[in-house]
Amino acid sequence: MFNVPEVTPEEAKKMLEEEKDKVILLDVRTPPEHFQLRIPNSMLIPLDDLRFKLNELPKDKKYIVYCRSGERSAFATYALRHMGYEAYNLAGGIISWPYEKESGA
């Protein structure tokens, strides 16, 4: 497993509320997973596409990265930090997120 900075769901929620213009919630799961269930206002960039989409991610933002359980997002967080981004892995992924979720279209 990668050693990357993690935030708990509670810490992530606080960051999103207090720094909403500076924090981006990044979902690195597949489009079908994102469509089925997601955290509101999250940006989808599947892990396999991340290296091709870095130009879409401003470096002056903080990123909270999530997947289903935290493994893919740990890898994405590691990669983003190596590229100079301030990124944090959401501990436990969306399955540990006790707050609002969206599903479907």
SEMITOR-182214 format. One record per atom (N, C-alpha, C): residue number from 1; chain; x, y, z; atom name; residue in one letter. Coordinates in steps of 0.1 Angstrom, whole numbers, plus 2048, in hexadecimal, padded with zeros to 3 digits. Layout:
// residues N
r seq NUM&mol A&X X&Y Y&Z Z&atom CA&type a
...
This chain:
// residues 105
r seq 1&mol A&X 808&Y 7F4&Z 800&atom N&type m
r seq 1&mol A&X 800&Y 800&Z 800&atom CA&type m
r seq 1&mol A&X 809&Y 80D&Z 800&atom C&type m
r seq 2&mol A&X 804&Y 817&Z 7FA&atom N&type f
r seq 2&mol A&X 80B&Y 823&Z 7F9&atom CA&type f
r seq 2&mol A&X 80A&Y 82B&Z 806&atom C&type f
r seq 3&mol A&X 814&Y 832&Z 80A&atom N&type n
r seq 3&mol A&X 814&Y 83B&Z 816&atom CA&type n
r seq 3&mol A&X 810&Y 849&Z 812&atom C&type n
r seq 4&mol A&X 803&Y 84C&Z 812&atom N&type v
r seq 4&mol A&X 7FE&Y 859&Z 80E&atom CA&type v
r seq 4&mol A&X 7F6&Y 85F&Z 819&atom C&type v
r seq 5&mol A&X 7F5&Y 86D&Z 819&atom N&type p
r seq 5&mol A&X 7ED&Y 873&Z 823&atom CA&type p
r seq 5&mol A&X 7DE&Y 870&Z 821&atom C&type p
r seq 6&mol A&X 7D8&Y 86D&Z 82C&atom N&type e
r seq 6&mol A&X 7CA&Y 869&Z 82B&atom CA&type e
r seq 6&mol A&X 7C2&Y 873&Z 834&atom C&type e
r seq 7&mol A&X 7B5&Y 875&Z 830&atom N&type v
r seq 7&mol A&X 7AC&Y 87C&Z 838&atom CA&type v
r seq 7&mol A&X 7A0&Y 873&Z 83B&atom C&type v
r seq 8&mol A&X 79A&Y 874&Z 847&atom N&type t
r seq 8&mol A&X 78E&Y 86D&Z 84A&atom CA&type t
r seq 8&mol A&X 782&Y 873&Z 843&atom C&type t
r seq 9&mol A&X 777&Y 86C&Z 842&atom N&type p
r seq 9&mol A&X 76B&Y 872&Z 83D&atom CA&type p
r seq 9&mol A&X 768&Y 87F&Z 844&atom C&type p
r seq 10&mol A&X 769&Y 880&Z 851&atom N&type e
r seq 10&mol A&X 766&Y 88C&Z 859&atom CA&type e
r seq 10&mol A&X 76F&Y 897&Z 855&atom C&type e
r seq 11&mol A&X 77C&Y 894&Z 854&atom N&type e
r seq 11&mol A&X 786&Y 89F&Z 850&atom CA&type e
r seq 11&mol A&X 783&Y 8A4&Z 842&atom C&type e
r seq 12&mol A&X 780&Y 89A&Z 839&atom N&type a
r seq 12&mol A&X 77D&Y 89E&Z 82B&atom CA&type a
r seq 12&mol A&X 771&Y 8A7&Z 82A&atom C&type a
r seq 13&mol A&X 766&Y 8A3&Z 832&atom N&type k
r seq 13&mol A&X 75A&Y 8AB&Z 832&atom CA&type k
r seq 13&mol A&X 75D&Y 8BA&Z 837&atom C&type k
r seq 14&mol A&X 765&Y 8BB&Z 841&atom N&type k
r seq 14&mol A&X 768&Y 8C8&Z 847&atom CA&type k
r seq 14&mol A&X 770&Y 8D0&Z 83C&atom C&type k
r seq 15&mol A&X 77A&Y 8CA&Z 836&atom N&type m
r seq 15&mol A&X 782&Y 8D1&Z 82B&atom CA&type m
r seq 15&mol A&X 779&Y 8D5&Z 820&atom C&type m
r seq 16&mol A&X 76F&Y 8CD&Z 81C&atom N&type l
r seq 16&mol A&X 766&Y 8D1&Z 811&atom CA&type l
r seq 16&mol A&X 75D&Y 8DC&Z 815&atom C&type l
r seq 17&mol A&X 759&Y 8DD&Z 822&atom N&type e
r seq 17&mol A&X 750&Y 8E7&Z 826&atom CA&type e
r seq 17&mol A&X 758&Y 8F4&Z 829&atom C&type e
r seq 18&mol A&X 764&Y 8F3&Z 82F&atom N&type e
r seq 18&mol A&X 76B&Y 8FF&Z 833&atom CA&type e
r seq 18&mol A&X 773&Y 905&Z 827&atom C&type e
r seq 19&mol A&X 777&Y 8FD&Z 81E&atom N&type e
r seq 19&mol A&X 780&Y 902&Z 813&atom CA&type e
r seq 19&mol A&X 77A&Y 8FE&Z 806&atom C&type e
r seq 20&mol A&X 76D&Y 8FF&Z 804&atom N&type k
r seq 20&mol A&X 766&Y 8FA&Z 7F9&atom CA&type k
r seq 20&mol A&X 76B&Y 8FE&Z 7EB&atom C&type k
r seq 21&mol A&X 771&Y 90B&Z 7EA&atom N&type d
r seq 21&mol A&X 776&Y 90F&Z 7DE&atom CA&type d
r seq 21&mol A&X 784&Y 90A&Z 7DB&atom C&type d
r seq 22&mol A&X 78B&Y 904&Z 7E5&atom N&type k
r seq 22&mol A&X 798&Y 900&Z 7E4&atom CA&type k
r seq 22&mol A&X 79A&Y 8F1&Z 7E3&atom C&type k
r seq 23&mol A&X 78F&Y 8E9&Z 7E6&atom N&type v
r seq 23&mol A&X 790&Y 8DB&Z 7E7&atom CA&type v
r seq 23&mol A&X 788&Y 8D4&Z 7DC&atom C&type v
r seq 24&mol A&X 78E&Y 8CA&Z 7D5&atom N&type i
r seq 24&mol A&X 787&Y 8C3&Z 7CB&atom CA&type i
r seq 24&mol A&X 786&Y 8B4&Z 7CF&atom C&type i
r seq 25&mol A&X 77A&Y 8AF&Z 7CF&atom N&type l
r seq 25&mol A&X 778&Y 8A1&Z 7D2&atom CA&type l
r seq 25&mol A&X 77A&Y 899&Z 7C5&atom C&type l
r seq 26&mol A&X 783&Y 890&Z 7C4&atom N&type l
r seq 26&mol A&X 787&Y 889&Z 7B8&atom CA&type l
r seq 26&mol A&X 784&Y 87A&Z 7B9&atom C&type l
r seq 27&mol A&X 77B&Y 875&Z 7B1&atom N&type d
r seq 27&mol A&X 777&Y 867&Z 7B1&atom CA&type d
r seq 27&mol A&X 77F&Y 860&Z 7A6&atom C&type d
r seq 28&mol A&X 787&Y 856&Z 7A9&atom N&type v
r seq 28&mol A&X 790&Y 84F&Z 7A0&atom CA&type v
r seq 28&mol A&X 78A&Y 841&Z 79C&atom C&type v
r seq 29&mol A&X 77D&Y 83F&Z 79F&atom N&type r
r seq 29&mol A&X 777&Y 832&Z 79B&atom CA&type r
r seq 29&mol A&X 773&Y 833&Z 78C&atom C&type r
r seq 30&mol A&X 76C&Y 828&Z 787&atom N&type t
r seq 30&mol A&X 768&Y 828&Z 779&atom CA&type t
r seq 30&mol A&X 75B&Y 830&Z 778&atom C&type t
r seq 31&mol A&X 758&Y 834&Z 76B&atom N&type p
r seq 31&mol A&X 74B&Y 83B&Z 769&atom CA&type p
r seq 31&mol A&X 73F&Y 833&Z 76E&atom C&type p
r seq 32&mol A&X 73E&Y 826&Z 76C&atom N&type p
r seq 32&mol A&X 732&Y 81F&Z 771&atom CA&type p
r seq 32&mol A&X 731&Y 820&Z 780&atom C&type p
r seq 33&mol A&X 73C&Y 81F&Z 787&atom N&type e
r seq 33&mol A&X 73C&Y 820&Z 796&atom CA&type e
r seq 33&mol A&X 738&Y 82E&Z 79A&atom C&type e
r seq 34&mol A&X 73D&Y 838&Z 793&atom N&type h
r seq 34&mol A&X 739&Y 846&Z 796&atom CA&type h
r seq 34&mol A&X 72B&Y 848&Z 794&atom C&type h
r seq 35&mol A&X 725&Y 843&Z 789&atom N&type f
r seq 35&mol A&X 717&Y 845&Z 786&atom CA&type f
r seq 35&mol A&X 70E&Y 83E&Z 790&atom C&type f
r seq 36&mol A&X 712&Y 833&Z 795&atom N&type q
r seq 36&mol A&X 70A&Y 82B&Z 79E&atom CA&type q
r seq 36&mol A&X 70A&Y 832&Z 7AC&atom C&type q
r seq 37&mol A&X 715&Y 837&Z 7B1&atom N&type l
r seq 37&mol A&X 715&Y 83E&Z 7BE&atom CA&type l
r seq 37&mol A&X 721&Y 846&Z 7BF&atom C&type l
r seq 38&mol A&X 71F&Y 853&Z 7C4&atom N&type r
r seq 38&mol A&X 72B&Y 85C&Z 7C4&atom CA&type r
r seq 38&mol A&X 728&Y 866&Z 7D0&atom C&type r
r seq 39&mol A&X 733&Y 86D&Z 7D4&atom N&type i
r seq 39&mol A&X 732&Y 878&Z 7DD&atom CA&type i
r seq 39&mol A&X 72E&Y 884&Z 7D5&atom C&type i
r seq 40&mol A&X 724&Y 88C&Z 7D9&atom N&type p
r seq 40&mol A&X 720&Y 898&Z 7D1&atom CA&type p
r seq 40&mol A&X 72B&Y 8A1&Z 7CE&atom C&type p
r seq 41&mol A&X 72B&Y 8A7&Z 7C2&atom N&type n
r seq 41&mol A&X 734&Y 8B1&Z 7BD&atom CA&type n
r seq 41&mol A&X 742&Y 8AB&Z 7BC&atom C&type n
r seq 42&mol A&X 744&Y 89E&Z 7BA&atom N&type s
r seq 42&mol A&X 751&Y 899&Z 7B8&atom CA&type s
r seq 42&mol A&X 754&Y 898&Z 7A9&atom C&type s
r seq 43&mol A&X 761&Y 89A&Z 7A5&atom N&type m
r seq 43&mol A&X 766&Y 899&Z 798&atom CA&type m
r seq 43&mol A&X 76A&Y 88B&Z 795&atom C&type m
r seq 44&mol A&X 766&Y 886&Z 78A&atom N&type l
r seq 44&mol A&X 76A&Y 878&Z 786&atom CA&type l
r seq 44&mol A&X 776&Y 879&Z 77C&atom C&type l
r seq 45&mol A&X 781&Y 873&Z 780&atom N&type i
r seq 45&mol A&X 78C&Y 86F&Z 777&atom CA&type i
r seq 45&mol A&X 790&Y 861&Z 77B&atom C&type i
r seq 46&mol A&X 78C&Y 857&Z 773&atom N&type p
r seq 46&mol A&X 790&Y 84A&Z 776&atom CA&type p
r seq 46&mol A&X 7A0&Y 848&Z 777&atom C&type p
r seq 47&mol A&X 7A4&Y 840&Z 781&atom N&type l
r seq 47&mol A&X 7B2&Y 83E&Z 783&atom CA&type l
r seq 47&mol A&X 7BA&Y 83C&Z 776&atom C&type l
r seq 48&mol A&X 7B5&Y 834&Z 76D&atom N&type d
r seq 48&mol A&X 7BC&Y 831&Z 761&atom CA&type d
r seq 48&mol A&X 7BE&Y 83D&Z 758&atom C&type d
r seq 49&mol A&X 7B5&Y 847&Z 75A&atom N&type d
r seq 49&mol A&X 7B6&Y 853&Z 751&atom CA&type d
r seq 49&mol A&X 7BD&Y 85E&Z 758&atom C&type d
r seq 50&mol A&X 7C1&Y 85D&Z 765&atom N&type l
r seq 50&mol A&X 7C6&Y 868&Z 76C&atom CA&type l
r seq 50&mol A&X 7D2&Y 86F&Z 766&atom C&type l
r seq 51&mol A&X 7DB&Y 867&Z 761&atom N&type r
r seq 51&mol A&X 7E8&Y 86C&Z 75C&atom CA&type r
r seq 51&mol A&X 7E5&Y 874&Z 74F&atom C&type r
r seq 52&mol A&X 7DA&Y 872&Z 748&atom N&type f
r seq 52&mol A&X 7D7&Y 879&Z 73C&atom CA&type f
r seq 52&mol A&X 7CF&Y 886&Z 73F&atom C&type f
r seq 53&mol A&X 7CA&Y 887&Z 74B&atom N&type k
r seq 53&mol A&X 7C1&Y 892&Z 74F&atom CA&type k
r seq 53&mol A&X 7C7&Y 89C&Z 759&atom C&type k
r seq 54&mol A&X 7D4&Y 89B&Z 75B&atom N&type l
r seq 54&mol A&X 7DA&Y 8A4&Z 765&atom CA&type l
r seq 54&mol A&X 7D8&Y 8B3&Z 762&atom C&type l
r seq 55&mol A&X 7D8&Y 8B5&Z 755&atom N&type n
r seq 55&mol A&X 7D6&Y 8C3&Z 750&atom CA&type n
r seq 55&mol A&X 7C9&Y 8C9&Z 754&atom C&type n
r seq 56&mol A&X 7BF&Y 8C1&Z 758&atom N&type e
r seq 56&mol A&X 7B2&Y 8C5&Z 75C&atom CA&type e
r seq 56&mol A&X 7B2&Y 8C8&Z 76B&atom C&type e
r seq 57&mol A&X 7BD&Y 8C5&Z 772&atom N&type l
r seq 57&mol A&X 7BD&Y 8C7&Z 781&atom CA&type l
r seq 57&mol A&X 7C6&Y 8D3&Z 785&atom C&type l
r seq 58&mol A&X 7C0&Y 8DE&Z 78A&atom N&type p
r seq 58&mol A&X 7C8&Y 8E9&Z 78E&atom CA&type p
r seq 58&mol A&X 7D0&Y 8E6&Z 79A&atom C&type p
r seq 59&mol A&X 7DD&Y 8EA&Z 799&atom N&type k
r seq 59&mol A&X 7E6&Y 8E7&Z 7A4&atom CA&type k
r seq 59&mol A&X 7E4&Y 8F0&Z 7B1&atom C&type k
r seq 60&mol A&X 7DB&Y 8FA&Z 7B0&atom N&type d
r seq 60&mol A&X 7D9&Y 902&Z 7BC&atom CA&type d
r seq 60&mol A&X 7CD&Y 8FD&Z 7C4&atom C&type d
r seq 61&mol A&X 7C9&Y 8F1&Z 7C2&atom N&type k
r seq 61&mol A&X 7BE&Y 8EB&Z 7C9&atom CA&type k
r seq 61&mol A&X 7C3&Y 8E0&Z 7D2&atom C&type k
r seq 62&mol A&X 7BB&Y 8DC&Z 7DC&atom N&type k
r seq 62&mol A&X 7BE&Y 8D0&Z 7E4&atom CA&type k
r seq 62&mol A&X 7B4&Y 8C5&Z 7DE&atom C&type k
r seq 63&mol A&X 7B9&Y 8B9&Z 7DE&atom N&type y
r seq 63&mol A&X 7B1&Y 8AE&Z 7D9&atom CA&type y
r seq 63&mol A&X 7AF&Y 8A3&Z 7E4&atom C&type y
r seq 64&mol A&X 7A2&Y 8A0&Z 7E5&atom N&type i
r seq 64&mol A&X 79E&Y 894&Z 7EE&atom CA&type i
r seq 64&mol A&X 79A&Y 88A&Z 7E4&atom C&type i
r seq 65&mol A&X 7A2&Y 87F&Z 7E3&atom N&type v
r seq 65&mol A&X 7A1&Y 875&Z 7D9&atom CA&type v
r seq 65&mol A&X 79A&Y 869&Z 7DF&atom C&type v
r seq 66&mol A&X 78F&Y 864&Z 7D8&atom N&type y
r seq 66&mol A&X 789&Y 858&Z 7DD&atom CA&type y
r seq 66&mol A&X 786&Y 84D&Z 7D3&atom C&type y
r seq 67&mol A&X 784&Y 841&Z 7D7&atom N&type c
r seq 67&mol A&X 77F&Y 836&Z 7CF&atom CA&type c
r seq 67&mol A&X 775&Y 82E&Z 7D7&atom C&type c
r seq 68&mol A&X 774&Y 821&Z 7D5&atom N&type r
r seq 68&mol A&X 76A&Y 819&Z 7DD&atom CA&type r
r seq 68&mol A&X 76F&Y 817&Z 7EB&atom C&type r
r seq 69&mol A&X 77C&Y 813&Z 7ED&atom N&type s
r seq 69&mol A&X 780&Y 80F&Z 7FA&atom CA&type s
r seq 69&mol A&X 78D&Y 816&Z 7FE&atom C&type s
r seq 70&mol A&X 794&Y 81D&Z 7F5&atom N&type g
r seq 70&mol A&X 7A0&Y 825&Z 7F9&atom CA&type g
r seq 70&mol A&X 7AD&Y 820&Z 7F2&atom C&type g
r seq 71&mol A&X 7AC&Y 815&Z 7EB&atom N&type e
r seq 71&mol A&X 7B9&Y 810&Z 7E5&atom CA&type e
r seq 71&mol A&X 7BD&Y 817&Z 7D8&atom C&type e
r seq 72&mol A&X 7B3&Y 818&Z 7CF&atom N&type r
r seq 72&mol A&X 7B6&Y 81F&Z 7C2&atom CA&type r
r seq 72&mol A&X 7B9&Y 82E&Z 7C5&atom C&type r
r seq 73&mol A&X 7B2&Y 834&Z 7CE&atom N&type s
r seq 73&mol A&X 7B4&Y 842&Z 7D2&atom CA&type s
r seq 73&mol A&X 7C1&Y 844&Z 7D8&atom C&type s
r seq 74&mol A&X 7C6&Y 83A&Z 7E0&atom N&type a
r seq 74&mol A&X 7D3&Y 83B&Z 7E6&atom CA&type a
r seq 74&mol A&X 7DE&Y 83C&Z 7DB&atom C&type a
r seq 75&mol A&X 7DC&Y 834&Z 7D1&atom N&type f
r seq 75&mol A&X 7E6&Y 834&Z 7C5&atom CA&type f
r seq 75&mol A&X 7E5&Y 842&Z 7BE&atom C&type f
r seq 76&mol A&X 7D9&Y 846&Z 7BC&atom N&type a
r seq 76&mol A&X 7D7&Y 853&Z 7B5&atom CA&type a
r seq 76&mol A&X 7DC&Y 85F&Z 7BD&atom C&type a
r seq 77&mol A&X 7DA&Y 85E&Z 7CA&atom N&type t
r seq 77&mol A&X 7E0&Y 869&Z 7D3&atom CA&type t
r seq 77&mol A&X 7EF&Y 869&Z 7D3&atom C&type t
r seq 78&mol A&X 7F5&Y 85D&Z 7D3&atom N&type y
r seq 78&mol A&X 803&Y 85C&Z 7D2&atom CA&type y
r seq 78&mol A&X 808&Y 862&Z 7C5&atom C&type y
r seq 79&mol A&X 802&Y 85F&Z 7BA&atom N&type a
r seq 79&mol A&X 806&Y 864&Z 7AD&atom CA&type a
r seq 79&mol A&X 804&Y 873&Z 7AC&atom C&type a
r seq 80&mol A&X 7F9&Y 878&Z 7B1&atom N&type l
r seq 80&mol A&X 7F6&Y 887&Z 7B1&atom CA&type l
r seq 80&mol A&X 801&Y 88E&Z 7BA&atom C&type l
r seq 81&mol A&X 804&Y 889&Z 7C5&atom N&type r
r seq 81&mol A&X 80E&Y 890&Z 7CE&atom CA&type r
r seq 81&mol A&X 81B&Y 890&Z 7C7&atom C&type r
r seq 82&mol A&X 81F&Y 885&Z 7C0&atom N&type h
r seq 82&mol A&X 82B&Y 885&Z 7B8&atom CA&type h
r seq 82&mol A&X 82C&Y 88F&Z 7AD&atom C&type h
r seq 83&mol A&X 820&Y 893&Z 7A8&atom N&type m
r seq 83&mol A&X 81F&Y 89D&Z 79E&atom CA&type m
r seq 83&mol A&X 81E&Y 8AB&Z 7A3&atom C&type m
r seq 84&mol A&X 81F&Y 8AD&Z 7B0&atom N&type g
r seq 84&mol A&X 81E&Y 8BA&Z 7B6&atom CA&type g
r seq 84&mol A&X 811&Y 8BF&Z 7BB&atom C&type g
r seq 85&mol A&X 807&Y 8B6&Z 7BC&atom N&type y
r seq 85&mol A&X 7F9&Y 8B9&Z 7C0&atom CA&type y
r seq 85&mol A&X 7F8&Y 8B7&Z 7CF&atom C&type y
r seq 86&mol A&X 7F0&Y 8BF&Z 7D6&atom N&type e
r seq 86&mol A&X 7EC&Y 8BC&Z 7E4&atom CA&type e
r seq 86&mol A&X 7E0&Y 8B3&Z 7E4&atom C&type e
r seq 87&mol A&X 7E3&Y 8A6&Z 7E6&atom N&type a
r seq 87&mol A&X 7D8&Y 89C&Z 7E6&atom CA&type a
r seq 87&mol A&X 7D8&Y 894&Z 7F2&atom C&type a
r seq 88&mol A&X 7CC&Y 890&Z 7F6&atom N&type y
r seq 88&mol A&X 7C9&Y 888&Z 802&atom CA&type y
r seq 88&mol A&X 7C0&Y 87C&Z 7FE&atom C&type y
r seq 89&mol A&X 7C3&Y 871&Z 803&atom N&type n
r seq 89&mol A&X 7BB&Y 865&Z 801&atom CA&type n
r seq 89&mol A&X 7AF&Y 865&Z 80B&atom C&type n
r seq 90&mol A&X 7A3&Y 862&Z 806&atom N&type l
r seq 90&mol A&X 798&Y 861&Z 80F&atom CA&type l
r seq 90&mol A&X 798&Y 853&Z 815&atom C&type l
r seq 91&mol A&X 79B&Y 853&Z 822&atom N&type a
r seq 91&mol A&X 79C&Y 846&Z 829&atom CA&type a
r seq 91&mol A&X 78F&Y 83E&Z 828&atom C&type a
r seq 92&mol A&X 791&Y 831&Z 823&atom N&type g
r seq 92&mol A&X 785&Y 828&Z 822&atom CA&type g
r seq 92&mol A&X 77C&Y 82A&Z 816&atom C&type g
r seq 93&mol A&X 77F&Y 834&Z 80E&atom N&type g
r seq 93&mol A&X 778&Y 836&Z 802&atom CA&type g
r seq 93&mol A&X 769&Y 83A&Z 804&atom C&type g
r seq 94&mol A&X 761&Y 839&Z 7F9&atom N&type i
r seq 94&mol A&X 753&Y 83D&Z 7FA&atom CA&type i
r seq 94&mol A&X 74B&Y 833&Z 803&atom C&type i
r seq 95&mol A&X 750&Y 827&Z 805&atom N&type i
r seq 95&mol A&X 749&Y 81E&Z 80E&atom CA&type i
r seq 95&mol A&X 749&Y 823&Z 81D&atom C&type i
r seq 96&mol A&X 753&Y 82B&Z 820&atom N&type s
r seq 96&mol A&X 754&Y 830&Z 82E&atom CA&type s
r seq 96&mol A&X 74E&Y 83E&Z 82F&atom C&type s
r seq 97&mol A&X 749&Y 844&Z 824&atom N&type w
r seq 97&mol A&X 744&Y 852&Z 824&atom CA&type w
r seq 97&mol A&X 735&Y 851&Z 82A&atom C&type w
r seq 98&mol A&X 734&Y 857&Z 836&atom N&type p
r seq 98&mol A&X 726&Y 856&Z 83C&atom CA&type p
r seq 98&mol A&X 71D&Y 862&Z 838&atom C&type p
r seq 99&mol A&X 722&Y 86B&Z 830&atom N&type y
r seq 99&mol A&X 71A&Y 876&Z 82C&atom CA&type y
r seq 99&mol A&X 712&Y 874&Z 81F&atom C&type y
r seq 100&mol A&X 70D&Y 87F&Z 81A&atom N&type e
r seq 100&mol A&X 705&Y 87F&Z 80E&atom CA&type e
r seq 100&mol A&X 70C&Y 878&Z 802&atom C&type e
r seq 101&mol A&X 704&Y 870&Z 7FB&atom N&type k
r seq 101&mol A&X 708&Y 869&Z 7EF&atom CA&type k
r seq 101&mol A&X 6FE&Y 86B&Z 7E4&atom C&type k
r seq 102&mol A&X 702&Y 86A&Z 7D7&atom N&type e
r seq 102&mol A&X 6F8&Y 86B&Z 7CC&atom CA&type e
r seq 102&mol A&X 6F9&Y 85E&Z 7C4&atom C&type e
r seq 103&mol A&X 6EE&Y 85B&Z 7BE&atom N&type s
r seq 103&mol A&X 6EF&Y 84F&Z 7B5&atom CA&type s
r seq 103&mol A&X 6E7&Y 853&Z 7A8&atom C&type s
r seq 104&mol A&X 6EA&Y 84B&Z 79D&atom N&type g
r seq 104&mol A&X 6E3&Y 84D&Z 790&atom CA&type g
r seq 104&mol A&X 6E7&Y 85A&Z 78A&atom C&type g
r seq 105&mol A&X 6DF&Y 85E&Z 780&atom N&type a
r seq 105&mol A&X 6E2&Y 86A&Z 778&atom CA&type a
r seq 105&mol A&X 6E0&Y 877&Z 780&atom C&type a
